[in-house]
């Protein structure tokens, strides 16, 4: 797993504006192939067919929140071991520790800098796995 390259990302975000900025940042700046999902339920439906290398997952979403979405993704054979990075404005140390205890590689704070998002994702991918 340490030698696997990162190219395909599933980005789960319910806010269209944030999704558009992140998509541009990750594709144009980072060179990644991105699939988006507008909800946790959509992510659970899309992930098995897309087979992402990494899932970027918003924490606060209506319906199925990020932690619940992660739990559902872990039940699927295709995504049971797919690395996940949470993205959230809730980045107090105890909150970050909680997200990591759920199995996340790390947490990226929102709002994020579009010009450094791809580098942040790459750094987490290379150092935390």
Beta strands, then each sheet from edge to edge (+ up, - down):
strand 1: 8-12
strand 2: 33-37
strand 3: 54-58
strand 4: 83-88
strand 5: 106-109
sheet 1: 2+ 1+ 3+ 4+ 5+
end
